[in-house]
Amino acid sequence: MLSYDFMRNAFAAATVVALLSGTVGYFLVLRGQTFAGHALAHVGFTGATGAVLIGVAPLLGMVLITVAAGIGMGIMGERLTQRDVAVGLVLSLSLGFGLLFLHFFTAFATQATALLFGNVLAVDAGTVWMLLGLGTASLAALAVISRPLLFASLQPELAEAKGVSLRLYAVLFLAIVALATAECAQIVGVLLVFTLMVGPAAAAQRLTRNVGRGIALSATLALFEAWGGIALAYYTDWPASFWITTLSAAVYLLSAVPWAAAAQGGRRSRPGFAS
């Protein structure tokens, strides 16, 4: 399987994307912003289709528009009660532009399908290096803001009283989510971006309440699902996105089995600093 260049590129790209999406996705689920990840994926599709229309690489267009949308969401609604409204406004606007771009994009149906559902087996070496650069920058930025971001996520009122800017960290985090979403779409497509961004993180938070172990487990599960999906696609000739999605759903359902029994003994608690 690894004797083919396209398979090596697929595994390399999946490794970068899985580690990034698993790590970022943990904070996304913890902050209750999974809808934001879903919206940014659709925004990214608008950027990618628009980029193709003007002769620019789809990944570049996707990254630029998702980062801009993520910053916009963070500026408009940093508090929990405002997030759905802010995300909805950005999503509605992007879908309007997406409809316009699709009107001119009908001649490129194959490329549109690849953007919607992903095609990891078509990733070339240049894209892998681009994903590696974006992934490294995103993880580095997340590492810098991780502690105040965690503080703002778990205890927003106290964090604000201590001088932590909720708006600033909301903007910075959603910009990082935007980069992760654009990368994740290269593997599983826009419509299935939840697969690697949310599934592994949600399962990890069911299996452990320790933040450090939870982040590591989320990244590991995402890596397992991405690698497993590609391998199964090679041997069955079924779409890799289907297998990755199936593995993600299976892992999440399995994570719920031991938790269901443990939950009877007490209330579920959120991850915290003391965990």
Sequence and secondary structure as in RCSB ss.txt:
>XXXX:A:sequence
MLSYDFMRNAFAAATVVALLSGTVGYFLVLRGQTFAGHALAHVGFTGATGAVLIGVAPLLGMVLITVAAGIGMGI
MGERLTQRDVAVGLVLSLSLGFGLLFLHFFTAFATQATALLFGNVLAVDAGTVWMLLGLGTASLAALAVISRPLL
FASLQPELAEAKGVSLRLYAVLFLAIVALATAECAQIVGVLLVFTLMVGPAAAAQRLTRNVGRGIALSATLALFE
AWGGIALAYYTDWPASFWITTLSAAVYLLSAVPWAAAAQGGRRSRPGFAS
>XXXX:A:secstr
 TTSHHHHHHHHHHHHHHHHHHHHHHHHHHTT HHHHHHHHHHHHHHHHHHHHTT  HHHHHHHHHHHHHHHHHH
H  SHHHHHHHHHHHHHHHHHHHHHHHHH GGGHHHHHHHHH  GGG  HHHHHHHHHHHHHHHHHHHHHHHHHH
HHHH HHHHHHTT  HHHHHHHHHHHHHHHHHHHHHHH STTTHHHHTHHHHHHHHH   HHHHHHHHHHHHHHH
HHHHHHHHHHH S HHHHHHHHHHHHHHHHHHHHHHHHTTS      TT 
